[in-house]
C-alpha cells in the first residue's frame, strides 16, 4: 500500500490534501486543518474556513427544507455545552439564510464534528459525503512527514549533483540546509520543516521569516553564506512546485 493510499492523500499539483468520508465523524486528528472542499448530498462546496463551510452546509439544509428553524434551535450535542444556533446575534455567530445565527467559533476539530452531526441530523446519508482538508505542520502524520522529507532530500541531492559535480560542495550544501531547517522548525510558525513545504506562497513566507531571523543572529559573512544556501534550496523547491 502506498503512503497516499494509507493516509488518504490526494494532490492538487504538488500540494498535499487529505480526503475523508464523513462517516468517520469522530476523527480526533482534525486540529490544525482547514477545509478545501466538501461533497454533501451530491453537491460540491468550496470554502477555506471551517466557519464558512458550516454556513454553506446549513444554508443548503435550509434551502432544501431538511430542517426547520425549530429543529435547528433544538439541535444539541454531547461534546459541546454552549449554544450552536441562536435567534439573536452573538459573538462569533454568523447569520444564516433563514435569519438564525450559527456558532462558528468552535476550532477545526469541533467544527468537523459539528459538520458531520448536523448533516446526519438532517437525514443526509454520511456515506455519500466527504471532505478534503489541508493539514498544517504537526497535523500531518509523522510517517507522512518522514516520507516527504526524505523524498525531498533525495531530490535536492540530485539537484546539487547536477549543479556542482563535486562531493565536498554537495556535502557542504546538504549539511547547511539541514542547519537552516532546524532554525525553521524551532523558530517559525508557518511550517515544521522546509522540506514539508508544498506551495510557493508558504515557501516565500518561510524564506522571508527565516532571513529576518538569520540577519539578527548571524554576522555579515555568515549571513551571506546562509542566504546563498537558502536561495539555492528555494530555487530548487520552486522548480519542483511548478
Helices and strands as residue ranges (DSSP letters): H 3-7, E 9-12, E 15-21, E 33-40, E 43-46, H 50-63, H 69-73, E 85-86, E 93-95, E 101-103, H 107-121, G 126-128, E 130-135, G 137-139, H 142-164, H 167-187, G 194-196, H 200-217, H 220-240
